[in-house]
C-alpha cells in the first residue's frame, strides 16, 4: 500500500492531506524520514507520524457535527481555539471532511476513513453541498440568480454553475460541488450580495436536520451506505 493511503487508513488525514504531511518530513518508515507518498509500506514497515507508531484503523466511523460559529474546522489549532474534533467524544483519531470557515455554521463530517474523506472532497466526484445564506444589501435580483446559476468569475477562475433558490428577499439557498476557499461568500459578493450569515444545511445525502449547535451524532448504517454511494458518484 502506498504511504499516503496507509496514513489515510490509519486515520491521520485524508490522502491528499497525508501527502502534504509526508512532504513536510513528519512521517518515518523504519525510523527514517520518508518524503515520497508513493512509498510502499505495510503493517510490518514501522510507520510513525510525529514519532507516534501507526496502525491501520480497523473500524471506520463517520460523525455528523453541527459546527457553531468560532469553532475551527481542523483536528488541532496552534492558537488554542476550539476545533470540531473537540466536539466529538471518540477515542479514535478523527479529522474533518473538508472545511467550514470559522464564522460559518452547520453540517460538517468527521471521520477516520481517509479514502472516503478523499472521495467526498475531490471535485471529480461532484458531491453536492447546500448552504443557506442570509444576505445584506439590496434584495436578491433575478440577474444575481442567473449569474450564480451560470457561473461567477472569481480571482481563481470561473465557478461551476450552482443550484440556487431564493427563499426570501435576503435569503438564498445555494448548492455547489466545488470546494474553494470561502467560495459561497465570494460568489455572493461577486454578484453584489454580501453574506451576513452562512450555514451549511446538507452534505451529499445528509441533512443537518434538528442537530443542535455543538452537538454530534454517529451516522447510521443506512446513512453510511448513502454517503459511500455519493462518494462513488452514484446518482
C-alpha positions in Angstrom: 0.0 0.0 0.0 1.3 3.5 -0.8 2.4 5.5 2.2 -0.2 8.3 1.8 -3.0 5.8 1.6 -1.6 4.0 4.7 -1.8 7.2 6.7 -5.3 7.8 5.5 -6.4 4.3 6.6 -4.7 4.9 9.9 -6.9 7.9 10.5 -4.2 10.6 10.3 -5.7 12.7 7.5 -7.3 12.4 4.1 -5.0 11.0 1.4 -4.3 14.5 -0.1 -3.6 16.0 3.3 -1.4 13.0 4.1 0.7 13.7 1.0 1.5 17.2 2.5 2.4 15.8 5.9 4.8 13.4 4.2 6.4 16.2 2.2 6.9 18.1 5.5 9.0 15.3 6.8 6.7 14.3 9.6 6.5 10.6 8.6 9.1 8.0 9.2 9.4 4.4 7.9 11.7 2.1 9.9 12.9 5.2 11.8 13.9 7.1 8.7 12.1 10.2 7.3 10.4 9.4 4.0 9.1 12.2 1.8 7.7 10.0 -1.1 4.0 9.5 -0.7 4.1 6.6 -3.1 6.5 4.5 -1.0 5.1 1.0 -0.5 4.5 0.0 3.1 2.5 -2.5 5.2 1.9 -3.4 8.8 5.5 -4.5 9.2 7.0 -1.3 7.9 7.1 0.5 11.3 5.4 3.7 10.1 5.2 6.6 12.5 3.7 10.1 12.4 5.3 12.8 14.5 7.1 9.9 16.3 3.9 8.0 17.1 3.7 4.5 15.6 0.7 4.0 13.4 -1.6 1.0 12.7 -4.3 0.9 10.1 -7.7 1.7 11.6 -9.8 -1.5 11.7 -13.2 0.2 12.2 -14.2 3.3 10.3 -16.8 5.8 11.7 -18.4 9.0 10.4 -20.0 11.6 12.6 -22.3 14.5 11.7 -21.5 17.6 13.6 -23.3 21.0 13.9 -20.4 23.4 13.9 -21.0 26.6 15.8 -19.5 29.9 14.9 -16.0 30.5 16.1 -15.1 26.8 16.1 -12.3 25.9 13.6 -12.5 23.0 11.1 -9.2 21.4 11.9 -8.1 18.5 14.0 -5.7 20.8 16.0 -5.3 24.5 16.3 -1.9 26.2 17.0 -3.8 29.2 18.5 -5.6 27.2 21.1 -9.1 27.7 19.6 -11.8 25.0 19.9 -11.9 22.6 17.0 -14.7 20.5 15.6 -12.8 17.4 16.8 -13.2 18.7 20.3 -17.0 18.3 19.9 -16.9 14.5 19.5 -16.0 12.1 22.3 -14.4 9.2 20.5 -11.0 7.7 21.2 -10.2 7.2 17.5 -8.2 9.8 15.6 -10.8 11.8 13.7 -10.5 14.6 11.3 -12.9 16.9 9.4 -14.1 16.1 5.9 -13.3 19.4 4.1 -13.6 22.8 5.9 -16.1 25.4 7.0 -14.9 28.9 7.7 -14.7 29.8 11.4 -17.7 32.1 11.0 -19.8 29.6 9.0 -22.0 27.2 10.9 -23.8 24.0 10.1 -23.1 20.5 9.0 -19.5 19.1 8.9 -18.5 15.5 8.9 -15.7 13.9 11.0 -14.2 10.5 10.1 -11.2 8.3 10.4 -11.8 6.9 6.9 -9.2 8.7 4.7 -10.4 7.1 1.5 -14.0 8.1 2.0 -12.9 11.7 3.0 -10.8 12.0 -0.1 -13.7 11.0 -2.4 -16.2 13.3 -0.6 -13.9 16.3 -1.1 -12.4 15.6 -4.5 -14.0 17.7 -7.3 -14.1 14.7 -9.6 -16.9 13.1 -7.7 -19.0 16.3 -7.5 -20.6 15.6 -4.1 -23.0 18.5 -3.6 -23.1 20.7 -0.5 -26.0 23.0 0.3 -25.9 26.3 2.1 -28.4 28.9 3.4 -27.1 32.4 3.2 -28.6 35.5 4.9 -27.6 38.5 2.8 -27.2 42.2 3.2 -27.5 44.9 0.6 -30.4 45.1 -1.9 -33.0 42.3 -2.3 -31.9 39.3 -4.4 -32.4 40.1 -8.0 -33.2 37.8 -10.9 -30.0 38.9 -12.5 -28.0 37.8 -9.5 -29.7 34.4 -9.6 -28.9 33.9 -13.3 -25.2 34.8 -12.7 -24.9 32.2 -9.8 -26.7 29.6 -11.9 -24.4 30.2 -14.9 -21.0 30.6 -13.1 -19.3 33.5 -11.4 -15.8 34.8 -12.3 -13.6 34.8 -9.2 -9.9 35.6 -8.9 -9.2 31.8 -9.0 -11.3 31.2 -12.1 -15.0 30.9 -13.0 -17.1 28.7 -10.8 -19.2 25.8 -11.9 -22.9 26.5 -12.2 -24.7 26.4 -8.8 -28.2 25.3 -8.0 -29.9 28.4 -6.4 -33.3 29.1 -4.8 -34.5 32.5 -3.4 -36.1 31.7 -0.1 -36.8 35.3 0.9 -35.8 38.8 -0.4 -32.5 38.5 1.5 -32.2 34.7 1.9 -30.7 32.3 -0.6 -30.2 28.5 -0.8 -27.2 27.6 -2.9 -25.8 24.2 -3.8 -22.3 23.7 -5.1 -20.0 20.7 -5.6 -16.6 22.6 -5.6 -14.6 23.3 -2.5 -12.8 26.5 -3.0 -11.8 28.7 0.0 -14.8 30.8 1.2 -16.4 30.0 -2.2 -20.1 30.7 -1.3 -19.2 34.0 0.3 -17.1 35.1 -2.6 -19.8 34.0 -5.2 -22.4 36.0 -3.4 -20.2 39.1 -3.0 -19.3 38.9 -6.7 -23.0 39.4 -7.6 -23.4 42.3 -5.1 -24.9 40.2 -2.2 -22.7 40.4 0.9 -23.1 37.5 3.3 -24.2 38.3 6.8 -24.6 34.6 8.0 -23.9 31.3 6.3 -25.0 27.8 7.4 -24.4 24.5 5.6 -27.6 22.5 5.7 -26.7 19.5 3.6 -23.6 17.4 2.6 -24.4 14.9 -0.1 -27.4 12.8 1.0 -27.1 14.0 4.7 -29.1 16.8 6.2 -28.3 18.9 9.2 -31.9 18.5 10.4 -32.6 19.1 14.1 -29.0 18.6 15.3 -28.2 21.4 17.7 -25.1 23.6 17.5 -22.2 22.0 19.2 -23.8 18.5 19.1 -22.8 15.5 17.1 -24.2 12.1 16.2 -22.7 9.0 14.6 -24.1 8.1 11.2 -26.4 5.1 10.9 -25.5 2.1 8.6 -28.1 3.4 6.1 -26.6 6.9 6.1 -23.1 5.5 5.6 -24.3 3.4 2.6 -25.8 6.5 1.0 -22.7 8.6 1.7 -20.4 6.0 0.1 -22.7 5.8 -2.9 -22.4 9.6 -3.2 -18.6 9.3 -2.9 -18.6 6.8 -5.8 -20.5 9.3 -7.9 -23.7 7.2 -7.7 -26.9 9.1 -8.6 
